[in-house]
Amino acid sequence: MPEYLFAFVISLGIALCIMPGVILFAKKTGAMDAPDQRKVHKKPVPRIGGIGIFLAFIISIITCMATNNLSTETVNELLGILVSGSIIAIVGIIDDYKNLPAKVKLCGQIFAAVVLVCIFDVRIDFITDPFGDYIYLDYFAIPATIFWLVGLTNTVNLIDGLDGLAAGVATIASITIFLVALEQNILLVAVLTAALAGSAIGFLYYNFNPARIFMGDTGSMFLGFTLASISIIGAVKSAATIALIVPILALGLPIFDTTFAIWRRYRGGVSIFKPDKGHLHHRLLDLGFTQRQAVLLMYVISALLGLSAVALTETSATISIAIVVGVVTLVVYGAKRLGILQLQH
């Protein structure tokens, strides 16, 4: 059995088996998400499903590490993801129970990123332009990598608004990066994304509408942070121009949604940290879509963005640029038509 398939099966199996226990634990400890004006569910739902995602991924990767003879560099990268990912999960658990202020949560995210970058030396030292020339980041390498990690962590966190949405989008992004990793023969990234997809799919079985459990900030932040971390490793091991464009397109839906949220809040004169009802899933519900219909449509959009990302690996630089420009143009046009750029009260 290929190592990536082994990692997928282990994480999927653990997530499926552990989630009923997490649901029971959430109910006994009061980790329940109560409905309010911004939320679409009508009764309290357990909200620490991210613990199951986290444990399934961690156990799968530790099992793979124990059954393989790995290089020192690979062990260091894996330990970096496990340790920093554990930190981000702990921050999420505390937030799911205590509702941390946004700035405190942000500090926790930055701390996890600093641990990965500065202690385990997992960072982006250079990128390549569309013509294959290297651009070394030098002194900007550390802050740029931390920004990447914290930014993607929050994009997945902010899109977690409907049953099955964040887990499904993260799964599609993981599969996209997995396919590109296989094509470029980057086995470590393939194993990591397979394990992450397995844990997300196992959770999704309990989270699809009507959800029996939510992932909470534990899950959404862990998924975003881990995808960002895996993308860095992929970029380091591949000098291809599209190394970082692939995860950006793979996570295009939450990235664009978050970018538009920041823009409309800034234009509306309110804090960018203040929640609103202008996200894509809110607009689709306002247009009459059911939760399932809205989520499935957003899956399709994510899959199309993922296919665009995979296509970049098979085309020339000129065509790749055309694809990216075309995608951005269509997304901005769609956002204007749906009213996502206007502040919704």
C-alpha positions in Angstrom: 0.0 0.0 0.0 1.4 3.4 -0.9 2.4 5.5 2.1 -0.1 8.3 1.2 -3.0 5.8 1.0 -1.9 4.3 4.3 -2.0 7.8 5.9 -5.4 8.5 4.4 -6.9 5.3 5.6 -5.6 5.7 9.2 -6.8 9.3 9.5 -10.1 8.6 8.0 -10.7 5.6 10.2 -9.7 7.4 13.4 -11.9 10.4 12.6 -14.9 8.3 11.9 -14.4 6.3 15.1 -13.5 9.1 17.5 -16.2 11.7 16.6 -19.1 10.1 18.5 -16.9 10.3 21.6 -16.0 13.9 20.9 -19.8 14.7 20.5 -20.5 13.2 23.9 -17.5 14.9 25.5 -18.7 18.3 24.1 -22.2 17.8 25.6 -20.8 16.9 29.0 -18.3 19.8 29.2 -20.7 22.4 27.8 -18.8 23.0 24.5 -22.0 23.9 22.7 -22.6 26.5 19.9 -25.7 28.4 20.7 -27.7 30.0 17.8 -27.7 33.8 17.3 -28.6 36.3 14.7 -25.6 35.6 12.5 -25.8 31.8 12.7 -28.1 29.6 10.7 -28.6 26.7 13.1 -31.7 26.8 15.4 -30.5 24.7 18.4 -27.2 24.2 20.3 -24.7 22.0 18.5 -21.4 20.6 19.9 -18.5 22.7 18.6 -15.2 21.0 19.3 -15.2 18.6 16.4 -11.8 20.0 15.5 -10.3 17.9 18.3 -11.2 14.8 16.3 -9.7 16.2 13.1 -6.5 17.1 15.0 -6.1 13.7 16.7 -6.8 11.8 13.5 -4.2 13.8 11.6 -1.6 13.6 14.4 -1.9 9.9 15.0 -1.8 9.2 11.2 1.4 11.1 10.8 3.1 9.7 13.9 2.2 6.2 12.7 3.8 6.9 9.3 6.9 8.3 11.0 7.2 5.2 13.2 6.9 2.8 10.2 9.4 4.6 7.9 13.1 5.4 7.9 13.1 9.1 7.4 15.8 11.6 6.8 16.7 14.1 9.5 15.3 17.0 7.4 12.0 15.2 6.9 11.7 14.4 10.6 12.3 18.0 11.5 9.6 19.2 9.1 7.1 16.7 10.4 7.9 17.6 14.0 7.5 21.3 13.1 4.0 20.7 11.7 3.0 18.5 14.7 4.3 20.9 17.4 3.0 24.1 15.8 -0.2 22.4 14.8 -0.7 21.3 18.4 -0.2 24.9 19.5 -2.8 26.2 17.1 -5.2 23.4 18.2 -4.8 24.3 21.8 -5.5 28.0 21.0 -8.7 26.8 19.2 -9.8 24.6 22.1 -9.5 27.5 24.5 -11.4 29.7 22.2 -14.2 27.2 21.7 -14.7 27.1 25.4 -13.9 30.7 26.4 -14.5 32.8 23.3 -11.1 34.5 23.2 -10.9 38.1 22.0 -9.8 38.3 18.3 -6.5 39.9 19.2 -5.6 37.3 21.7 -6.4 34.5 19.2 -4.3 36.3 16.6 -1.4 36.4 19.1 -1.7 32.6 19.5 -1.7 32.1 15.8 1.4 34.2 15.4 3.1 32.3 18.2 2.4 29.0 16.5 3.8 30.4 13.2 6.9 31.7 14.9 7.6 28.3 16.4 7.4 26.6 13.0 9.5 29.2 11.3 12.1 30.1 13.9 12.5 26.9 15.8 12.0 24.3 13.0 13.3 26.5 10.2 10.3 25.8 7.9 10.0 28.9 5.8 9.9 30.3 2.3 13.4 31.6 1.5 12.7 32.3 -2.2 10.0 32.4 -4.9 10.3 32.3 -8.6 8.8 34.7 -11.1 6.8 33.6 -14.2 10.0 33.4 -16.2 11.7 31.0 -13.8 14.1 33.5 -12.1 14.7 33.2 -8.4 13.6 36.0 -6.1 15.3 35.6 -2.7 13.3 37.0 0.2 16.3 37.5 2.5 15.3 39.5 5.6 11.6 39.3 4.5 11.6 35.5 4.6 10.5 35.1 8.2 7.8 37.8 8.3 6.5 36.8 4.9 6.2 33.1 6.0 4.5 34.1 9.2 2.0 36.3 7.3 1.3 33.3 5.0 0.6 31.0 7.9 -1.5 33.4 9.9 -3.4 34.6 6.7 -4.4 31.1 5.5 -5.3 30.1 9.1 -7.8 32.9 9.2 -9.2 32.4 5.7 -10.4 28.9 6.6 -11.6 30.0 10.0 -13.8 32.8 8.5 -15.4 30.6 5.9 -16.7 28.1 8.6 -20.3 29.3 8.5 -22.4 26.5 7.1 -22.7 22.8 7.8 -19.9 21.0 6.0 -18.5 24.1 4.3 -15.0 24.5 5.8 -14.4 20.7 6.0 -15.4 20.2 2.4 -13.4 23.2 1.1 -10.3 22.0 3.1 -10.7 18.5 1.6 -10.9 19.8 -1.9 -7.8 22.0 -1.3 -5.9 19.0 0.2 -6.8 16.8 -2.8 -5.6 19.6 -5.2 -2.3 19.9 -3.5 -2.0 16.1 -3.2 -2.5 15.7 -7.0 0.2 18.3 -7.7 2.6 16.7 -5.2 2.2 13.4 -6.9 2.8 14.9 -10.3 6.0 16.5 -9.0 6.9 13.4 -7.0 7.0 15.2 -3.6 6.0 12.2 -1.4 6.1 14.1 1.9 3.5 16.6 0.8 1.4 13.8 -0.7 1.4 11.9 2.6 0.5 15.0 4.6 -2.3 16.2 2.4 -3.7 12.6 2.2 -3.8 12.4 6.0 -5.4 15.8 6.3 -8.0 14.9 3.7 -8.8 11.7 5.5 -9.4 13.5 8.8 -11.5 16.2 7.2 -13.7 13.6 5.3 -14.1 11.5 8.5 -15.3 14.6 10.3 -17.5 15.7 7.3 -19.6 12.5 7.8 -20.9 14.0 11.0 -20.8 17.6 9.9 -22.8 17.7 6.7 -26.2 19.2 7.0 -27.9 18.7 9.4 -24.7 18.8 11.4 -24.3 16.7 14.5 -21.1 18.6 15.4 -19.2 21.7 14.4 -15.4 21.8 14.0 -15.2 25.1 15.9 -12.1 27.3 15.8 -10.1 24.2 16.8 -10.8 22.6 13.5 -10.9 25.5 11.2 -7.7 27.1 12.4 -5.9 23.7 12.5 -7.0 22.9 8.9 -5.9 26.4 7.6 -2.6 26.4 9.5 -1.7 22.8 8.4 -2.6 23.5 4.8 -0.4 26.6 4.9 2.5 24.7 6.5 2.3 21.8 4.0 2.3 24.4 1.2 5.5 25.9 2.5 7.2 22.5 2.4 5.9 21.9 -1.1 7.3 25.3 -2.2 10.7 24.5 -0.6 10.9 21.2 -2.4 9.7 22.5 -5.7 11.4 25.4 -7.5 8.5 25.7 -9.9 6.9 29.1 -10.4 3.5 27.7 -9.5 4.7 26.4 -6.1 2.7 28.9 -4.1 0.1 29.7 -6.7 -1.3 26.2 -6.4 -2.3 26.5 -2.7 -3.6 30.0 -3.3 -6.0 28.8 -6.0 -6.8 25.6 -4.1 -7.9 27.7 -1.2 -9.2 30.4 -3.5 -12.7 30.4 -2.2 -11.9 31.2 1.5 -9.0 33.5 0.4 -11.2 35.6 -1.9 -14.1 35.6 0.6 -11.8 36.9 3.3 -10.2 39.5 1.1 -13.7 40.8 0.1 -14.7 40.8 3.8 -11.7 43.0 4.7 -12.4 45.3 1.7 -16.1 45.9 2.4 -15.5 46.4 6.2 -12.8 48.9 5.5 -14.9 50.7 2.9 -17.9 50.6 5.3 -15.9 52.3 8.1 -16.0 49.4 10.5 -13.4 47.2 12.1 -12.1 44.4 9.9 -12.5 42.1 12.9 -16.2 42.9 13.2 -18.4 40.0 11.8 -21.0 40.8 9.2 -23.4 38.9 7.0 -21.8 39.6 3.6 -19.9 36.4 3.1 -20.6 34.3 0.1 -22.6 31.7 2.0 -24.7 34.5 3.6 -25.5 36.0 0.1 -26.4 32.6 -1.3 -28.8 32.0 1.6 -30.3 35.4 1.0 -30.9 34.4 -2.6 -33.0 31.5 -1.5 -30.5 28.6 -1.5 -30.8 26.0 1.2 -27.8 25.2 3.3 -27.1 22.1 1.3 -27.5 23.8 -2.0 -25.2 26.7 -1.0 -22.5 24.3 0.3 -22.6 22.1 -2.7 -22.3 25.1 -5.0 -19.3 26.3 -3.0 -17.8 22.8 -3.3 -18.2 23.1 -7.1 -16.5 26.5 -7.1 -13.7 25.2 -5.0 -13.3 22.2 -7.3 -13.1 24.4 -10.3 -10.4 26.6 -8.7 -8.6 23.3 -7.7 -8.7 22.2 -11.3 -7.3 25.5 -12.4 -4.5 25.0 -9.9 -3.7 21.6 -11.3 -3.8 22.9 -14.9 -1.1 25.4 -14.0 1.4 22.6 -13.5 0.8 21.4 -17.1 1.0 24.7 -19.0 3.5 27.3 -20.0 4.2 30.5 -18.0 2.1 32.6 -20.5 -0.9 30.3 -20.3 -0.6 30.1 -16.5 -0.7 33.9 -16.2 -3.7 33.9 -18.4 -5.5 31.3 -16.2 -4.7 33.3 -13.0 -5.9 36.6 -14.5 -9.0 34.9 -15.9 -9.9 33.4 -12.5 -9.4 36.6 -10.6 -11.5 38.5 -13.2 -14.4 36.1 -13.0 -14.3 36.0 -9.1 -14.3 39.8 -8.8 -17.2 40.0 -11.4 -19.2 37.4 -9.5 -18.5 39.2 -6.2 -19.9 42.4 -7.6 -23.0 40.7 -9.0 -23.7 39.1 -5.7 -23.2 42.2 -3.6 -20.3 40.7 -1.6 -18.3 43.9 -1.9 -21.0 45.9 -0.1 -21.3 45.9 3.7 -24.4 43.9 4.8 -26.0 44.7 8.2 
